[in-house]
Every structure is written in C-alpha cells, then in structure tokens.
C-alpha cells in the first residue's frame, strides 16, 4: 500500500491511495487540468484510477469531483447527504454510488471503511483503507473527536491527520468572530492540540507514517503542528510529515 497527496488545505484537497491493482482518489478540490497535472507529477494517469471517494460537499473537497469523474468515466462514492448537497442544481452527473457512513465496502483490492465525523456539512465522512495487511487512516474536517473515531483509527500503520489551526493564532487572527467560532467549534476543524490529544488515545506503535494535513495558511505554522504531533507520539520532529497546499506530498510506502 502507498499513498500521496495532490494538495491539502482550504484551496483544494485530493489524496491518492494505491494497493497495487486498485488506485483511488479521495476528494478532488482542483480543476480537471490541475488534478491531471498533479497526478502526472506522481507518475499517475487518470485512467489508472478506479473511483473517486468523497468526504463531504465543501468546495475544497468536491469542487472538481464531478467534472473529473465525467471526463474519465469514474464512479463516485459518497453518502446520501453529500450527494444531495453537492449535486443540487447539477444535471450532468457521473455514476454515483451512495454509501452508508458506517458500512465498509471494497473497491477491487482496497478495503474501505467510512466513518462519520462532526463537521458542518450534510453527511460528512472520513475513511480508513486496508489491503488485508496494512491500514491507512484519513481524518480531516472534523471539529471534535468521538469514541467512534478513536475506535476506527485505533491501530493504523499510517495516518493523515488534520492540524488545521493553532488555537492562539486563530484567536489573534483578523477573522470575524463568527468565523472563529465556526472553525474552533465542535463542528469545525481540529486544532494542533486536539490532534495531539487523539494521538494519545490511540495505539501509535505501528505507525510508519504520520502526516499533518489541512493546515490553515493564516492560522497555523507547519512547525507548530509538527511539534504538537511529535510530542504526542514521542518521536523526533523530522519524522512527522506535512501535507502542503501546493505540493501535497510524494508517494509514501506502507510496508
């Protein structure tokens, strides 16, 4: 199993998960052209993908999904609520396969476990992925941690974890008070300390990769996110990865 990011943040998100015979994209918040260019940077062509999985309907995650899927004839997996919200007003849709947020399913050789998260969207989910031996967890766009999230991410070999903001930087930012409350609320986004708290609740001994994701460009700093995660798992700071907005990150192998 391996995974790579086309970009992570408020300007667009997309993750690629590859288990050899099956390769999927999670979200696509980029134009068809940009997504194709960033795939090429990873040595991947759109026709190698088996499907697109969607987490929720916000534009930085779903903005390019339907156009990309139509262009390359890919099925789109998403919850009923996300479909209703994201597809509103659209007439030309690709093949959509509606999923339940608690029910695992398979795409080729990839085991997919969706799980609901507290976020201000219609029916948002995140995903854990397996190949029968190894497990990758993805958690972004959640304002708080639930026991179910802890249970799902309890023993991963790789984890991509939201560190959206630093609490003090958000409080001192130029954002209006209503937006600060939204971001920092229980249906908003994880801050560095919350991400670290999650790590202290799960088994991290198997982790081969830990990547900080969805960092705010205004209300966080990579070094702050890295410091929080490294302290939580007791590792050196240079072991923690960061998913960048422009570059994402290159392939990471889960052996």
C-alpha positions in Angstrom: 0.0 0.0 0.0 1.1 3.5 -0.7 -0.5 7.0 -0.7 0.2 10.5 -1.9 -1.4 13.9 -1.8 -2.1 16.3 -4.7 -2.6 19.1 -2.2 -4.1 19.7 1.2 -5.8 22.9 2.6 -8.6 25.3 2.0 -7.6 25.8 -1.6 -8.1 22.2 -2.6 -7.7 18.6 -1.4 -7.0 15.3 -3.1 -5.4 12.1 -1.8 -4.4 9.0 -3.9 -4.4 5.5 -2.3 -2.8 2.7 -4.2 -2.8 -1.0 -3.3 -1.2 -2.2 -6.5 -4.1 -3.4 -8.6 -6.5 -0.7 -7.3 -5.9 3.0 -7.1 -8.5 5.6 -6.0 -8.7 9.3 -5.5 -10.2 10.7 -2.3 -11.8 14.1 -3.0 -10.8 16.4 -5.8 -10.9 20.1 -4.9 -9.0 21.0 -8.0 -9.9 21.7 -11.7 -9.6 18.8 -14.1 -6.4 20.3 -15.6 -4.7 20.9 -12.2 -5.6 17.5 -10.9 -4.3 15.8 -14.1 -1.0 17.8 -13.9 -0.5 16.9 -10.2 -1.3 13.2 -10.9 1.4 13.3 -13.6 3.8 14.6 -11.1 3.2 11.4 -9.2 3.7 9.3 -12.4 0.0 8.5 -12.5 -2.6 9.0 -15.2 -6.4 9.4 -14.7 -7.2 6.2 -16.5 -5.3 4.3 -13.7 -7.9 5.3 -11.2 -10.8 3.0 -10.2 -13.0 5.6 -8.5 -13.3 8.8 -6.6 -14.4 8.8 -2.9 -15.9 12.0 -1.5 -15.7 13.0 2.2 -18.2 15.9 2.1 -19.6 18.6 -0.2 -17.4 21.6 0.6 -15.8 23.1 -2.5 -12.2 22.5 -1.5 -13.1 18.8 -1.4 -15.7 18.3 -4.1 -15.2 21.2 -6.4 -13.6 19.1 -9.2 -15.0 15.7 -8.5 -17.9 15.5 -10.9 -16.1 17.1 -13.8 -13.1 14.9 -13.3 -15.3 11.8 -13.0 -17.3 12.6 -16.1 -14.2 13.3 -18.1 -12.6 9.9 -17.2 -15.8 7.9 -16.6 -15.1 7.1 -13.0 -17.7 6.1 -10.4 -18.1 8.5 -7.4 -18.7 7.1 -3.9 -20.4 9.4 -1.4 -23.0 9.5 1.3 -26.7 10.2 0.6 -26.4 13.6 2.4 -23.3 14.6 0.5 -24.9 13.6 -2.8 -28.0 15.7 -2.1 -25.9 18.7 -1.1 -23.1 18.5 -3.7 -25.4 17.6 -6.7 -28.0 20.2 -6.1 -28.7 22.0 -9.3 -26.4 19.9 -11.4 -27.8 18.0 -14.4 -24.9 16.1 -15.8 -23.6 13.8 -13.1 -21.2 10.8 -13.4 -22.1 7.4 -12.0 -22.7 7.9 -8.2 -22.7 5.1 -5.7 -24.3 6.0 -2.5 -22.7 4.6 0.7 -23.6 4.4 4.3 -21.3 6.1 6.7 -21.0 3.1 9.0 -20.7 0.3 6.4 -17.4 -0.9 5.0 -17.1 -1.8 1.3 -14.5 -2.9 -1.2 -13.2 -1.4 -4.5 -11.1 -4.0 -6.2 -8.4 -5.0 -3.7 -9.0 -2.0 -1.5 -10.9 -2.3 1.8 -12.7 1.0 2.5 -14.2 1.8 6.0 -16.1 5.1 6.0 -16.8 6.7 9.4 -18.9 9.8 10.3 -17.3 12.9 11.7 -18.6 16.1 13.4 -18.4 18.8 10.7 -20.7 21.5 9.4 -21.7 19.5 6.3 -24.7 17.5 5.3 -23.4 13.9 6.0 -19.6 14.0 6.2 -17.4 11.0 6.5 -13.7 10.2 6.6 -12.1 6.9 5.6 -9.7 4.2 6.7 -8.2 2.0 4.0 -6.8 -1.5 4.1 -5.1 -4.1 1.9 -5.6 -7.1 4.1 -2.4 -6.4 6.0 -1.9 -2.7 6.4 -4.2 0.2 7.3 -4.2 3.9 6.4 -6.4 6.4 8.3 -7.5 9.7 7.0 -9.0 12.3 9.3 -9.6 15.9 8.3 -12.5 18.3 8.5 -13.8 17.3 11.9 -14.3 19.7 14.8 -14.1 17.2 17.6 -13.1 13.7 18.4 -15.7 11.0 19.0 -15.2 7.5 20.6 -16.1 6.0 17.1 -13.2 8.0 15.5 -10.8 6.7 18.2 -12.0 3.2 17.6 -11.6 3.3 13.8 -8.2 4.8 13.9 -7.0 2.7 16.8 -4.3 0.7 15.1 -3.2 2.3 11.8 0.1 1.8 10.0 -0.2 5.3 8.5 -2.3 8.3 9.5 -3.0 11.6 7.7 -4.3 13.8 10.5 -5.9 17.3 10.4 -3.9 20.1 12.2 -6.0 22.9 10.8 -5.1 25.7 13.2 -3.2 26.9 16.3 -5.7 28.0 18.9 -3.8 31.2 19.8 -3.1 32.2 16.2 -6.8 31.7 15.4 -7.9 33.8 18.4 -5.5 36.6 17.3 -6.3 36.5 13.6 -8.2 39.1 11.6 -11.1 36.6 11.0 -14.5 37.8 12.2 -15.7 36.4 15.5 -18.4 34.3 13.8 -15.8 32.6 11.6 -13.5 32.0 14.5 -16.4 30.3 16.4 -17.2 28.1 13.3 -13.6 27.0 12.8 -12.9 26.4 16.5 -16.3 24.8 17.3 -17.2 21.2 17.6 -18.4 21.0 14.0 -15.4 23.0 12.6 -11.8 21.9 12.3 -9.2 20.2 14.5 -6.5 22.4 16.1 -3.0 21.2 16.9 -3.7 20.3 20.5 -6.8 18.3 19.6 -4.9 16.3 17.0 -2.3 15.6 19.7 -5.0 14.5 22.1 -6.3 12.0 19.6 -2.9 10.5 19.2 -2.6 10.0 22.9 -5.9 8.0 22.8 -4.9 5.5 20.1 -2.2 2.9 19.6 0.6 4.6 17.6 3.3 1.9 17.9 2.6 0.6 14.4 2.7 4.0 12.7 5.2 4.1 9.8 3.9 7.5 8.6 2.2 10.4 10.4 1.3 13.4 8.2 -0.2 16.7 9.4 -2.9 17.8 6.9 -5.3 20.6 6.1 -3.1 23.3 7.7 -4.5 26.8 7.6 -2.2 29.1 5.8 -3.2 32.0 8.0 -3.9 30.4 11.4 -1.2 27.7 11.7 2.5 27.1 11.1 4.0 23.7 10.0 6.5 23.8 12.8 3.7 24.2 15.4 1.7 21.3 14.0 4.8 19.1 13.8 5.9 20.0 17.4 2.4 19.0 18.7 2.3 15.7 16.9 5.9 14.7 17.7 5.4 15.4 21.4 2.2 13.3 21.4 3.9 10.2 19.9 7.3 10.7 21.4 9.3 10.9 18.2 11.7 13.4 16.6 10.1 16.3 14.8 11.7 15.5 11.5 9.8 12.2 11.4 6.5 14.0 11.1 5.3 14.8 7.5 3.3 17.8 6.4 0.9 17.8 3.5 1.4 21.1 1.7 -1.3 23.1 -0.2 0.6 23.4 -3.4 2.8 20.3 -3.4 0.9 17.8 -1.3 3.4 15.1 -0.7 5.0 12.4 -2.8 4.3 8.6 -2.5 4.7 7.2 0.9 5.0 3.4 1.1 3.3 1.4 3.8 5.4 -1.8 4.0 
